[in-house]
């Protein structure tokens, strides 16, 4: 029964995950933290952190990690497949009919209307992370320092900022 629940949860997320992986995170959080007791808020933050550090799209990694935690290897396969299925079907349909709608003002307006909604989802993720992820002065210093380095020195790879923050976390929290 857990495999069916995983499939349906990530299929729902996959159907409404417009705007990429980061925009899907609030939907994933709603499914795996609020609708089901699969993860706590803290575990979800850790899952997103690990998903960001590992290669691949963050939402797919999140589905895989959640599926693995809940149902082992089969759970990881089911959650990842269910999340990707709507996108695969939609892309196949778009490829089939794209030439008919490429210049459609309706499609252009629809996509322009999605942009603010996707931005709202991204802001929601940021706000959720601020509420739950910045819980002491050290994490606030890391947030401000990381943002400063990222925006000020744009040539630095963001992965290096993440690794430095992780190393500083090891030193501070041990």
Order of alpha helices (4+ residues) and beta strands (2+ residues): alpha-alpha-alpha-alpha-alpha-alpha-alpha
